[in-house]
Amino acid sequence: MDIHEYQAKEILQGYGVKIAEGGLAYSPEDAVQRAREIGGHLWVVKAQIHSGARGKAGGIKICKTHDEVAAAAEELLGKRLRTHQTGPAGKVCNRLYVEAGTEIAKELYFCLLVDRSAERIVMIGSAEGGMEIEELAKTRPEAITKIYIEPAVGLLDYQAREMAFALGLDAEIMSHAVKTIRGCYKALRALDCSMLEINPLVVTRSNELIALDAKMGFDDNALFRQPKISELRDKTQEDPREMAAADRGLSYVGLDGDIGCMINGAGLAMATMDMIKLAGGEPANFLDVGGGASAERTEKAFRLVLADKNVKAMLVNIFAGINRCDWIAEGVVHAVRKIDMQVPLIVRLSGTNVEEGQRIIRESGLPIITAETLAEAAEKAVQARNQVVAKEAVATEGC
């Protein structure tokens, strides 16, 4: 789960990280009021969306007058910003963060994240922060410092100092830098954060260390013990299909293809998507219904997959262990009859009571396409999808 910049800054401030004064705005009038409260003669109006590279997308405006603040807010609110992280769909800006302008002397990059391959937390920093950090990682990886932290031991003082030196900080602010780094690590561990990024972390002309931007991502599986973090979730910034699935206890990830998938088991789901691609198709989603696929749960899964209007065919691939194929078959038949499916359905069952499950499907009288193997199921799904696309093309030409 991701949160907005202003939310991340509020959290980090509680752990000793210094931030510029700012306030939230939902309208141009709010934005001007926040600017008046902040004071000064320079403000930054920032679109709050779950994406980096907002500046390149026009989501950050520097303003010198209250009129400019109002104009920037008018332009950004309701605007769909597209970055390399959001993809072509983009994300709509529904709120703004108005922040005091900062006189920047130097931009740095700092990040903490969970490195699953190393099974440790990695601290990453560079003396060359800013919007081009991704390009720097490609062209000059030596300019980026990585320090691995053993979770059982925690962040040691010498590691924090080592990172501060790597960032090229002066001795005058070394103690504050160590405090900032330690505060970030405490936030990461205490809040089940999987990624914490400050880009840029800036040194001001008055030699202060300030987090000018902040990004935090949290482990969804730990939200049950982080109720205050869970409350920060902004569902308008997430895929509505994935939100609907999460609310119903289903594991769903939306993709760009047009063959819907309903599968039990994450590994089998990944293998099924691979087989669909091998057969020449593109999966529309990852959906793991888990081990307890009752008739009601199966119907919810069907409705979720078919809510995607791009789906041209649907593939159900079940390997029954704890579950039984006859239970799954009854659930599929119940769902198809209740939903009145308008796209081809391919079902492949394997495992416990497979013969009984196949009999239920066969005797249902429904136009369900069956398959014995995963490869056969994937090929039939792609064929059915191609037939639907061809019929749509003919219908379009006829119009």
C-alpha positions as CSV (number, residue, x, y, z in Angstrom):
1,M,0.0,0.0,0.0
2,D,1.3,3.5,-0.9
3,I,0.5,6.8,0.7
4,H,0.7,10.4,-0.3
5,E,3.7,12.6,0.1
6,Y,2.1,14.8,2.8
7,Q,1.2,11.7,4.8
8,A,4.7,10.3,4.5
9,K,6.1,13.7,5.7
10,E,3.8,13.8,8.7
11,I,5.0,10.3,9.7
12,L,8.7,11.1,9.2
13,Q,8.4,14.4,11.1
14,G,7.3,12.3,14.1
15,Y,10.6,10.4,13.9
16,G,12.8,13.5,13.9
17,V,13.0,14.1,10.1
18,K,12.8,17.9,9.3
19,I,10.3,19.0,6.7
20,A,9.3,22.3,5.2
21,E,6.1,23.9,6.5
22,G,3.1,23.0,4.4
23,G,-0.6,22.2,4.3
24,L,-3.2,20.3,2.5
25,A,-5.7,21.9,0.0
26,Y,-8.8,20.6,-1.8
27,S,-9.6,23.7,-3.7
28,P,-7.9,26.9,-5.0
29,E,-9.3,28.8,-2.0
30,D,-7.8,26.2,0.3
31,A,-4.5,26.5,-1.5
32,V,-4.4,30.3,-1.2
33,Q,-5.3,30.0,2.5
34,R,-2.5,27.5,3.1
35,A,0.0,29.9,1.4
36,R,-1.2,32.8,3.7
37,E,-0.7,30.6,6.7
38,I,2.8,29.6,5.6
39,G,3.8,33.2,4.8
40,G,6.8,34.2,2.8
41,H,7.0,35.0,-0.9
42,L,7.6,31.6,-2.5
43,W,5.4,28.5,-2.4
44,V,5.4,25.1,-4.2
45,V,2.0,23.6,-5.1
46,K,2.3,19.8,-5.5
47,A,-0.2,17.4,-6.9
48,Q,-0.8,14.5,-4.6
49,I,-0.9,11.2,-6.6
50,H,0.7,7.8,-6.0
51,S,3.5,8.3,-8.5
52,G,7.0,9.6,-8.8
53,A,8.2,11.9,-11.6
54,R,5.3,14.3,-10.9
55,G,7.5,17.3,-11.8
56,K,8.1,16.0,-15.4
57,A,4.3,15.5,-15.7
58,G,3.6,19.1,-14.7
59,G,2.4,18.2,-11.3
60,I,4.6,20.6,-9.3
61,K,4.2,24.4,-9.7
62,I,6.5,27.1,-8.2
63,C,4.4,30.2,-7.3
64,K,5.5,33.7,-6.2
65,T,2.1,35.2,-5.6
66,H,-1.3,34.2,-4.2
67,D,-2.8,34.5,-7.6
68,E,-0.3,32.1,-9.0
69,V,-1.1,29.7,-6.2
70,A,-4.8,29.8,-7.1
71,A,-4.1,29.4,-10.8
72,A,-1.8,26.4,-10.1
73,A,-4.4,24.8,-7.9
74,E,-7.2,25.4,-10.5
75,E,-5.0,23.7,-13.2
76,L,-4.0,20.7,-11.1
77,L,-7.2,19.7,-9.3
78,G,-9.0,17.1,-11.3
79,K,-6.2,16.8,-13.8
80,R,-5.1,13.3,-14.9
81,L,-1.3,13.2,-14.6
82,R,0.6,10.6,-16.7
83,T,4.1,9.5,-15.7
84,H,6.3,6.6,-16.6
85,Q,5.1,5.0,-13.3
86,T,1.3,5.5,-13.9
87,G,1.4,4.4,-17.5
88,P,-1.0,5.8,-20.2
89,A,-4.0,5.6,-17.8
90,G,-2.5,8.2,-15.5
91,K,-3.9,9.1,-12.1
92,V,-6.3,11.9,-11.2
93,C,-5.2,14.6,-8.7
94,N,-7.9,15.2,-6.0
95,R,-5.8,17.0,-3.4
96,L,-2.8,19.3,-3.3
97,Y,0.1,20.0,-0.9
98,V,1.1,23.6,-0.6
99,E,4.6,23.9,0.8
100,A,7.0,26.8,1.6
101,G,9.7,27.4,-1.0
102,T,13.1,26.2,0.0
103,E,16.5,27.7,-1.0
104,I,18.3,24.6,-2.1
105,A,22.1,24.3,-2.0
106,K,22.4,20.6,-2.7
107,E,20.1,17.7,-3.6
108,L,20.7,14.2,-2.3
109,Y,19.0,10.9,-2.6
110,F,18.1,8.6,0.3
111,C,16.2,5.3,0.4
112,L,15.5,2.3,2.7
113,L,13.9,-0.8,1.3
114,V,13.5,-4.5,1.9
115,D,15.8,-6.5,-0.3
116,R,14.1,-9.9,-0.6
117,S,17.0,-11.6,-2.4
118,A,19.5,-10.6,0.3
119,E,16.9,-11.1,3.1
120,R,18.0,-7.8,4.6
121,I,17.2,-4.1,4.5
122,V,19.3,-2.1,2.1
123,M,20.1,1.6,2.7
124,I,20.7,3.5,-0.6
125,G,22.1,7.0,-1.0
126,S,23.7,9.3,-3.5
127,A,25.2,12.8,-3.4
128,E,23.5,13.4,-6.7
129,G,19.7,13.3,-6.0
130,G,16.8,14.7,-7.9
131,M,14.6,13.7,-10.7
132,E,17.3,11.9,-12.7
133,I,18.2,9.3,-10.1
134,E,16.9,6.4,-12.3
135,E,19.2,7.6,-15.2
136,L,22.1,7.9,-12.7
137,A,21.6,4.3,-11.6
138,K,22.0,3.2,-15.3
139,T,24.9,5.4,-16.4
140,R,26.9,5.8,-13.2
141,P,26.1,3.1,-10.7
142,E,29.3,3.9,-8.8
143,A,27.7,7.2,-7.7
144,I,25.2,5.3,-5.6
145,T,26.1,3.8,-2.2
146,K,24.4,0.7,-0.8
147,I,24.7,-0.4,2.8
148,Y,23.0,-3.6,4.0
149,I,21.4,-3.8,7.4
150,E,20.9,-7.0,9.3
151,P,17.3,-6.9,10.6
152,A,18.2,-8.9,13.8
153,V,20.9,-6.3,14.7
154,G,19.3,-3.1,13.3
155,L,20.9,0.0,12.0
156,L,24.3,0.7,13.7
157,D,25.6,4.2,14.3
158,Y,28.7,3.6,12.1
159,Q,26.4,2.6,9.2
160,A,24.4,5.8,9.6
161,R,27.7,7.9,9.6
162,E,29.0,5.9,6.6
163,M,25.9,6.9,4.6
164,A,26.2,10.5,5.8
165,F,29.8,10.7,4.6
166,A,28.8,9.1,1.3
167,L,26.2,11.8,0.8
168,G,29.0,14.4,1.2
169,L,27.6,16.2,4.2
170,D,29.5,18.7,6.2
171,A,30.6,18.0,9.7
172,E,28.3,20.8,11.0
173,I,25.2,18.8,10.1
174,M,26.6,15.3,10.5
175,S,24.8,14.7,13.8
176,H,21.5,15.9,12.3
177,A,22.1,13.6,9.3
178,V,22.6,10.6,11.5
179,K,19.5,11.5,13.5
180,T,17.5,11.7,10.2
181,I,18.8,8.4,8.9
182,R,18.1,6.6,12.2
183,G,14.6,8.2,12.3
184,C,13.9,6.9,8.9
185,Y,15.0,3.4,9.9
186,K,12.9,3.4,13.0
187,A,9.8,4.4,10.9
188,L,10.5,1.6,8.4
189,R,10.7,-1.1,11.2
190,A,8.0,0.2,13.4
191,L,5.4,0.7,10.7
192,D,6.0,-2.4,8.6
193,C,7.2,-0.2,5.7
194,S,8.7,-2.0,2.7
195,M,10.1,1.1,1.1
196,L,10.9,4.6,2.3
197,E,12.4,7.1,-0.2
198,I,13.4,10.7,0.2
199,N,14.1,12.3,-3.2
200,P,15.4,14.9,-2.9
201,L,16.8,15.2,0.6
202,V,18.2,18.7,0.4
203,V,20.8,20.8,2.1
204,T,19.5,24.4,2.3
205,R,21.6,27.5,1.9
206,S,21.3,27.9,5.7
207,N,22.9,24.5,6.0
208,E,19.8,22.6,7.2
209,L,18.9,19.1,6.1
210,I,15.2,18.8,4.9
211,A,13.1,16.1,3.3
212,L,11.7,17.9,0.3
213,D,9.8,14.9,-0.9
214,A,8.9,11.6,0.7
215,K,7.5,8.3,-0.5
216,M,6.5,5.3,1.6
217,G,5.1,1.9,0.7
218,F,3.7,-0.6,3.2
219,D,3.4,-4.4,3.4
220,D,-0.3,-5.1,2.7
221,N,-0.1,-8.3,4.8
222,A,0.9,-6.3,7.9
223,L,-1.9,-3.7,7.7
224,F,-3.9,-5.7,10.3
225,R,-1.5,-4.6,13.0
226,Q,-1.1,-1.0,11.6
227,P,-4.6,0.4,11.8
228,K,-3.4,4.0,11.7
229,I,-1.5,3.4,8.5
230,S,-4.4,1.4,7.0
231,E,-6.6,4.5,7.5
232,L,-4.3,6.5,5.2
233,R,-5.2,4.4,2.2
234,D,-6.5,6.4,-0.8
235,K,-8.6,4.0,-2.9
236,T,-9.0,6.6,-5.7
237,Q,-5.3,6.1,-6.5
238,E,-5.5,2.4,-6.9
239,D,-7.0,0.0,-9.5
240,P,-10.7,-0.2,-8.7
241,R,-10.7,-3.9,-9.7
242,E,-7.9,-4.6,-7.2
243,M,-9.7,-2.7,-4.5
244,A,-13.0,-4.6,-5.1
245,A,-11.0,-7.9,-4.9
246,A,-9.3,-6.9,-1.6
247,D,-12.6,-5.9,-0.1
248,R,-13.9,-9.4,-0.9
249,G,-10.8,-11.3,0.3
250,L,-9.5,-12.2,-3.1
251,S,-6.0,-11.8,-4.5
252,Y,-6.3,-9.9,-7.8
253,V,-3.9,-7.9,-10.0
254,G,-5.3,-6.2,-13.1
255,L,-3.3,-6.6,-16.3
256,D,-3.7,-5.3,-19.9
257,G,-4.8,-8.4,-21.7
258,D,-8.2,-9.8,-22.6
259,I,-8.3,-13.4,-21.3
260,G,-9.8,-13.4,-17.8
261,C,-8.3,-15.9,-15.3
262,M,-9.7,-17.6,-12.2
263,I,-7.2,-19.9,-10.6
264,N,-6.5,-21.4,-7.1
265,G,-2.9,-21.0,-6.0
266,A,-0.4,-18.2,-6.8
267,G,2.1,-20.6,-8.4
268,L,-0.6,-22.2,-10.7
269,A,-1.8,-18.7,-11.5
270,M,1.6,-17.6,-12.7
271,A,2.1,-20.8,-14.7
272,T,-1.4,-20.3,-16.3
273,M,-0.5,-16.8,-17.4
274,D,2.7,-18.0,-18.8
275,M,0.9,-20.7,-20.8
276,I,-1.6,-18.1,-22.1
277,K,1.2,-16.0,-23.4
278,L,3.0,-19.0,-24.9
279,A,-0.3,-19.8,-26.8
280,G,-0.3,-16.3,-28.2
281,G,-2.7,-14.6,-25.8
282,E,-2.5,-12.0,-23.1
283,P,-4.0,-12.5,-19.6
284,A,-6.4,-9.8,-18.3
285,N,-5.6,-10.5,-14.6
286,F,-4.0,-12.5,-11.9
287,L,-6.7,-14.0,-9.6
288,D,-6.0,-16.5,-6.9
289,V,-9.3,-17.6,-5.3
290,G,-7.4,-19.6,-2.6
291,G,-8.2,-22.9,-1.1
292,G,-11.8,-22.3,0.0
293,A,-13.5,-21.6,-3.3
294,S,-17.2,-22.0,-2.2
295,A,-20.1,-21.3,-4.6
296,E,-20.4,-17.8,-3.2
297,R,-16.7,-17.1,-3.5
298,T,-16.6,-18.5,-7.0
299,E,-19.5,-16.2,-8.0
300,K,-17.6,-13.2,-6.6
301,A,-14.5,-14.1,-8.5
302,F,-16.5,-14.5,-11.8
303,R,-18.1,-11.1,-11.3
304,L,-14.8,-9.5,-10.5
305,V,-13.1,-10.9,-13.7
306,L,-16.1,-10.0,-15.9
307,A,-16.3,-6.5,-14.6
308,D,-13.3,-5.8,-16.8
309,K,-15.0,-4.9,-20.1
310,N,-11.8,-5.9,-22.0
311,V,-12.3,-9.6,-21.2
312,K,-13.1,-11.6,-24.4
313,A,-12.8,-15.1,-22.9
314,M,-12.4,-16.5,-19.4
315,L,-10.2,-19.4,-18.2
316,V,-10.9,-21.3,-15.0
317,N,-7.9,-23.5,-14.0
318,I,-8.3,-25.4,-10.7
319,F,-6.0,-28.0,-9.1
320,A,-8.0,-29.4,-6.2
321,G,-6.2,-30.6,-3.1
322,I,-8.0,-29.4,0.0
323,N,-10.8,-28.4,-2.3
324,R,-12.7,-30.9,-4.4
325,C,-13.3,-30.6,-8.1
326,D,-17.0,-31.4,-7.7
327,W,-17.4,-28.4,-5.3
328,I,-15.6,-26.2,-7.7
329,A,-17.7,-27.5,-10.6
330,E,-20.9,-26.8,-8.7
331,G,-19.7,-23.3,-7.9
332,V,-18.8,-22.6,-11.6
333,V,-22.2,-23.9,-12.8
334,H,-24.0,-21.8,-10.2
335,A,-22.0,-18.7,-11.1
336,V,-22.5,-19.1,-14.9
337,R,-26.3,-19.5,-14.5
338,K,-26.6,-16.6,-12.1
339,I,-24.4,-14.2,-14.1
340,D,-25.6,-15.0,-17.6
341,M,-22.1,-15.0,-19.1
342,Q,-21.6,-13.4,-22.5
343,V,-18.0,-14.5,-23.2
344,P,-16.6,-18.0,-23.8
345,L,-15.7,-20.0,-20.7
346,I,-12.9,-22.6,-20.6
347,V,-12.6,-24.8,-17.5
348,R,-9.8,-27.2,-16.6
349,L,-10.1,-29.3,-13.5
350,S,-7.6,-31.6,-11.9
351,G,-7.1,-33.3,-8.6
352,T,-9.5,-34.6,-6.0
353,N,-12.9,-35.9,-7.4
354,V,-12.0,-34.7,-10.9
355,E,-14.2,-37.2,-12.6
356,E,-17.3,-36.1,-10.6
357,G,-16.4,-32.4,-11.3
358,Q,-16.1,-33.1,-15.0
359,R,-19.5,-34.9,-15.0
360,I,-21.2,-31.9,-13.3
361,I,-19.8,-29.5,-16.0
362,R,-20.7,-31.9,-18.8
363,E,-24.3,-32.5,-17.7
364,S,-25.0,-28.8,-16.8
365,G,-26.2,-28.1,-20.3
366,L,-24.1,-24.9,-20.4
367,P,-21.8,-24.0,-23.3
368,I,-18.6,-24.5,-21.2
369,I,-15.4,-25.6,-23.0
370,T,-13.5,-28.2,-21.1
371,A,-9.8,-29.1,-21.3
372,E,-7.7,-31.9,-19.8
373,T,-4.3,-30.2,-19.5
374,L,-3.1,-26.6,-18.8
375,A,-1.6,-26.3,-22.3
376,E,-4.9,-27.4,-23.9
377,A,-6.8,-25.0,-21.8
378,A,-4.6,-22.1,-22.7
379,E,-4.8,-22.9,-26.4
380,K,-8.6,-23.2,-26.3
381,A,-8.8,-19.9,-24.4
382,V,-6.8,-18.1,-27.0
383,Q,-8.8,-19.7,-29.8
384,A,-12.1,-18.6,-28.2
385,R,-10.7,-15.1,-27.7
386,N,-9.7,-14.9,-31.3
387,Q,-13.1,-16.0,-32.5
388,V,-14.8,-13.3,-30.4
389,V,-12.4,-10.6,-31.7
390,A,-13.1,-11.7,-35.3
391,K,-16.9,-11.6,-34.8
392,E,-16.6,-8.1,-33.3
393,A,-14.5,-7.0,-36.3
394,V,-17.1,-8.3,-38.7
395,A,-19.9,-6.6,-36.8
396,T,-18.0,-3.3,-36.8
397,E,-17.4,-3.5,-40.5
398,G,-21.1,-4.2,-41.0
399,C,-22.0,-1.0,-39.2
